Amino acid sequence: MELLKEARATQEVAELRYKRGLVGYLSVLDAQQARYEAEENLVLVELSLLTNRVSLHRALGGGWGEPTNGPGDIGKDPKP
């Protein structure tokens, strides 16, 4: 997350420097590319976290259907 904030700030600085004529547009494009890479990495990390949560849930016996009786419900009738 911090890397993304830094990449956004770097892009803003590059755009300001370009507008003032201090650098060429290639500097803006480089900063923009770095920002997009940081955003992509963040999305990939979030995807990995969600995938791992689903894997853990399924490994612990979870599924996609209706919830079943939990450990405290042993011997009780399931809900209608």
C-alpha positions, 0 to 999 in steps of 0.5 A, spaced: 500 500 500 505 504 501 509 503 495 502 505 491 502 511 495 509 513 493 508 511 486 502 516 485 506 521 488 512 520 483 507 520 478 504 527 480 511 530 481 513 527 474 507 531 471 508 537 475 515 537 472 513 536 465 508 542 465 514 546 467 518 544 462 523 541 466 523 534 464 520 530 457 514 526 457 517 520 457 519 521 465 511 522 466 510 515 462 515 512 466 512 514 473 505 512 470 508 505 468 511 504 475 504 506 478 500 501 474 505 496 476 504 497 483 496 497 482 497 491 479 501 488 485 496 490 490 491 487 486 495 480 485 496 480 493 489 481 494 487 476 490 492 471 493 489 473 500 482 471 498 484 465 494 488 463 501 481 464 505 477 460 500 482 454 500 483 454 508 475 454 509 474 448 504 480 445 508 476 446 514 470 442 511 467 448 509 463 448 502 458 452 498 452 450 500 447 451 506 451 451 513 451 445 517 450 443 524 457 446 528 460 442 533 456 445 539 450 442 535 452 435 535 445 431 537 441 436 535 436 436 529 438 440 523 434 447 522 428 445 517 
